[in-house]
Amino acid sequence: MIAILTMFFVGAEGGAGSSLLSALLLTGVILLGVGLTFAATKLLSATVLKGTPSSFTLELPPYRRPQVGRVILRSIFDRTLFVLGRAAAVAAPAGLLIWLLANVTVGGSTLLALLSGALDPFARLMGLDGVILMAFILGFPANEIVIPIILMAYLSQGTLLELGSLGEMHALFVANGWTWTTAVSVMLFSLMHWPCSTTLLTVHKETGSWKWTGLAAALPTAAGVGACMLFTAAVRLLGL
């Protein structure tokens, strides 16, 4: 989000003023996310969770002097390795899938290009294009790879890559049809779309229910698609 804000609304040349404006715009995006979270909570309380009492009980253990070594050891085994294991279990097959889509060709076009083309009409309604929407789908294991997948698809490369500067990235995006509307739609969808795989696996572990896990993915996705469509329709209606 910082990169997109800098490229399309601040300027990729940098500087103290640009950094401050980027920070302010990013703060606004984060506050929007917080507001949407409260709105979703209120919606669930009035519908799916209506009448369900909300309670939280915490039993405090006896207070003891912290043992630094034990704290570090338990955090590594209980949290860090657990998250890394879950991430690797999904990332490894996902990486193979991305490589196959980017390198296997059918009729002179890669599978990635064909799938992106099939998604393009729907993506246009959201202010995106097929490549962007496909990148979000393939970025399910980790949202951080969405932009590298977009770059890979635009440059017709067979592996994930990053460009050397924001100026180069901005020029590539503009050459592929990006406008300020595209940038806003990407940020909106990035803010509200489905959580990454590790998050959803954790949701399932905590709730023990695939229904709540599915809802945790479907609700933000529906909100993201709806917000992007409404924003894009409003921009086109106003002729901006």
Secondary structure by P-SEA (a helix, b strand, c coil): caaaaaaccccccccaaaaaaaaaaaaaaaaaaaaaaaaaaaaaaacccccbbbbbbbbbcccccccaaaaaaaaaaacaaaaaaaaaaaaaaaaaaaaaaaccccccccaaaaaaaaaaaaaaaacccaaaaaaaaaacccccaaaaaaaaaaaccccccccccaaaaaaaaaaacccaaaaaaaaaaaacccccaaaaaaaaaaaccaaaaaaaaaaaaaaaaaaaaaaaaaaaaacc
